[in-house]
Amino acid sequence: MSPLVLSVLLALVSAVAYAAAAIVQERVAASADGPRYAPLRRPAWWGAVLLNGLGAALHVAALAYGPLSLVQPLGALTIVFALPMAALFVGRRVGRTAWRGAVMATAGLAGLLSLTDGTGTRVLSDADRHLLAAVTFGTVAALFFLARVVGRSVLRSVVLAAAAGVAFGIASVFTKAVAEEWTAGTPLAEWTSVLTLSALAITGLLLSQASYRGAGLAAPLATVTVVNPVIAAAVGLTLFGESFRYGTAGTVAALLCGAVAAGGLVQLTVDRLTRPEDSPAVSAGAARPGPAPEGPARSSGSDRSGRAARDSDRDAAGAQIREGIDVGPVPGTRAHLEVEVRPRTVAGRS
């Protein structure tokens, strides 16, 4: 097997591992009653952490065998793999709008990454690293507090996912800096950068876990998948001296690809806002407002018994006519929607 083919296979398996981790995180978030950021007592969440670690290791291995211009765009396939995997394993169906948004986000991101020339020669100084770390943590904190004041759960999740993408993207920048400057003779010379990238990676993991709560899978995952490499590429362009291929034409094409990716994220967000996936369906013949009857009155005698039997038969014959339910709130705080259903009397026809 040639190194190029091996690199492609490793990159694809890495994207599958990331997609599986996202599905597990979303399932944990949908069913968790405890902490939204770090459900440490859930074995499934630790499985998602291991899958994320596996995806990162495979991505690094793919970069060792293949060029950056090939491996990075393949990593954008995470969202494309996640949607059919979620439909297959957890029964989460995806509509046309979500698919269109996912394909747009993936195609735009892949085009943007393929146009980025990752051959910068500049090395980050200590002052640059301290400034970058301060700006990053400040940005993540601002997005975190913005998410706390956003009213809609989907928008809050997208903001948290954007914060996670920023943390992951800058962690990649510090990883690159450490990998390029680390030497066996002075193994502890980069300890501050290692601590910074570790803190950013953990922060990104916790924020991404919280982003799946109340927003489904597609919108948060696409936001993290797009924001992460875009932020890393922006830092590479501004601090590492990197550039776009093909000069001015490449820059214009990169901007168009960025617009396509942003449009895909908007479509995914709007799709989730307008079509909640987990809302209960209520039939068109909903119950009329008013208290539910407590039950049929007690009666005695053959005439009343016969009338009750005839009423029962008549109701059974028209059992789907004007049928409805009463829904009442369940006391207490729940992470997911719960309803209490009380049957109402069915009005039949004579």
N, C-alpha and C positions, 0 to 999 in steps of 0.2 A: 504494500500500500504506500502510495506516495505521500510525502509530508503535507501537500496541499489538500488531498482527499481526507487525510486524518484530521487536519485542522477543521475542515468543514463538518465532519461528523462530530467532533468534540463540541463545536459551536452549536450545532443543532441539539445535541443531547443536553448541553448547558441550558438552552432556551426551554426545553421540555422540563428540566428540573426546576427552573424558576417558575414556570407555569404551574406545575404541580404544587409547589410551595405556596403560590398565591391562592390556589383553590382551597388548600387546607386552611390557610389563614382566614379566608373569607368564611368558611364553614365554622371555624372556631369563633369568629366574631359574631356570626349570626345566632349561635346557640349559647354564647357565654353569658352568665349572669354576674360575673365578677369583674375584675379590672379589665378595662378595654385596651390598655397599653401593653401589659405583660401578664397574660394568663399563665403564670408559672406552674400552676397545678394541673394544667391540661397537657397530657402526653402528646396529643395531636399537634399542639403548638411547638413543642420541642422537635417533633418530626418535621414541621415546616422550617424550623431553624436549620436543621441538618440538610434539608433539601436546598435551602438558600446557600449554605456553605458548599454543598456539592456543585451547585451551579457556578459559583464563583471560582472554585478550583478548576472545573472543566473549562471555563472561559479563559483563565490564565494559561492552561495547558494548550488551548487552541491558539492563543497568541504566540506561544513558543514554537509552533509548527507552521503557522501561516501569517500572512501580512495583516496589519491592523485594518487596512481598507476593506478586507474581506470579512474578518471576524466580527468587527463591530456592527456592520449592517445585519449580519445574521442574528446577532443578539436581539435585534428589534422584533424578531418573530415570536417573542414570548407571548404577546397578546393574541396573536393569530393561533398559536397552539392552545392557549388557555381556554378559548371559547368552545371549541369542539370537545376538549377534554372535560370541561364542566358539564356539557350536555350529556356526555357519555357516562360519566361516573357519578354525578350528583343530580342529574336530571334538570339542570338549569338551562332552559331554552333561550335562544338569542334571536331577536327579530332582525329584520333587514336593516333598520337604521343603525343598530349596534354593530352589525357586521360591516356596514359601509364605513362607519366611524373607525372601527378597528383596522380595516384595510387602509384607509386614508392615513391614519396615524403611523402605521407600520411602514407604508411606502414612503411617506414624507421623511420619517426618521432615517430609514435606510438610505434614501437619496442624499440627505444632509450629511450623514456619516461617511458615505462613499466619496463625497466631494472634499472632505476635510483632509488636509495633508498633515499627518501626525509626525512630522520630522523636524520639530523645533529643536533648536540647539541651546536655548537659554536655560540656565539653571536658577531655581528659586533660591533667593537668599533667605537668611533667617528673618530679616525684617519683612520680606514678602510673605513668608509663611505665617508669621504672627498676625499680620494685617489680614491675610486671607482667612485665617481661622476666626478672627474676631468678627469680620464681616459675615462670615457664614453662620456662626452661632447667633449673631444678631438677626440675620434674615430668617433663620429657622424659628427663633423665638417670636418674631413679629408675625410670621404665618401661623404659628401655634395659637397666639392670642387672638388673631383674626378668626381662626376657626372656632374659637369659643364664643364669639359674638354673632356668628352667622346663624340665622334661624333655620334654614332648610338643612336637613341631615345630609342630603346628597352634596350640596355645595360645601358643607363643612368637611365632608370626607375628601372631596377633591382638593381643598386647601391643605388638609393634612397630608395627602398624597404628594402634593407639590413640595411641601416641606421635607418629606422623606426623600423625594428625588433630589432636592438640593443637597441634603446631607450625604446621600450616596454618591452624588457627582463629585463633590469636593473630597470625599474619602478616596475616590479613584485618583484624583489629582495628587493627594499626599502619598498614595500607594506608588504611583509612578515616580514621584520624587525620591522616595525611600529606595525603591528598586534600582534607580540609576546611580545613587550616591553611596549605597551601602557597600562596605568592604569588610572582609573577614578580619583584617587587622584591627579595626575599631568597630566592633559589633554594636556598641552602645552609643555611638555618636549620633544616631538618628532617633534616640528614645523619645524626644519630645514630639516628633512627627508621628512616630508609631502610636503614642498615646492619643494624639489628636485624631488620627484616622480611626482608631478603635472606638473613641467616643462618638465620632460621626457615624460609624457603621451601626453601633448599638442604637443611637438616636434614630437613625433612618429605619431600623428594624421595628422599633416600638411605634413610631409614627405610622409606618405602613400598616402595622397590625390594627391600629385604631382607625385607619382610613376605611377599612372594609366594613365597619359597623354602620349599618343603615343605608349602604349605597350599592350593595351587590358587588359583583366582581369586575366588570369591564371598565367602568370609568376610573376607579382608583388605580387599577393595574396599568391601564394605558397612560395615566398621568405620571406614575412613577417611571414607567418604561421610557417615556419621552423626555421628561425633565432631567433625569439622571445623566444620560449622555450629552444632552444639549448644554447643560451647565458645565460639564467637564470639557466639552469642545469650546465653549465660550472662554473658559479660563485658559485653555491651550492657545487660543487665538490671541488673547490679550497679554498673557504672562510668559508663555513658553515660546513666543515668536512663530507659532504655527500659522498656516494660511489655507485658503481654499485653492483647489486645483483649477487650472485653466484661466487664471487671472480674473478679469472683470466678469467674463461670461460665467465662470464658476461661482463667483460671488452672487450674481443675480439668480443663478439656478439654485444655489443653497437657500437664498431667501424665499424662493418659491416653494422649495421643499419644506421649509419651516412653516410657511403659511398652510400648506396641505396638512402637515402634522397637527397644527393648531386647530384647523377645521375639523379634523377627525376627533380630537378631544372634545370640542364643543358639541359635536353630534352625539357622542357617547354620553355627555353630561345631560343634554337636553332629552335624550331618549330615556334616561333614568328618571328625570324630573317628571316627564309626562306619562310614563308607563311604569309605575311601581311594580316590581316583579313579585313581591311577596304580599301584596294586599289581598284580602279575602274578596272573593267574588260574591255578589249578591244578585239574586234573580231579578228580572224586570218587574215581577209582581211582588214588590216589597210590601211589607206590612204598613198599614195605615197608622198614623200616630194615635196614641192613646193607650191606656192601660190594658194589659192582657186579661182576659177573663180568668177567673180562678178555677173554673171547671163547671161541668153541667150540674144543675140542681138535682138533689135527690128526689125521687118520686116513688110512689107505690101504686100497685094496681096494674091490671093487665092492659088497660088503655094507655097508660103512661109508658109501660114497658114496650108495647107495640110501637108507640110513637118514637121512642128512643131508638128502637131497632130500625125503623124506616129512615130516621135521620142519619143513623150510622151508615146504612146502605147508600143513601143519597150522597153523603160526604165521600164515601169510598169511590163512588162512580165518578165524581168530579174532584178527585183528590188534588189535582194540580191547578185548580181554579182559585185564584185570589189567595194563594198560600203565602205565608210570610213568616218571618221570625222576629223576635225581639232580641236586641243585642244590648247587653249591659256591661259596664266596665268591671274588670277584676281588680280588687283592692291590691295595693302594693305597687312597687316599681319593678318593671320588667324590661329586659333588654330587647325583647321582641314582642310583637303584637299578640295579645291573647284576648279572646272574647268569651262571654258566657252566653249561651244560646238557650232561649226558653221558647218552646213551641206555642204557637197561637192556635186558636180555633180556626178550622178550615171552613170557609163559606161555600157550600155547594149550590147547585141549581136544581130546581124542581122540574 
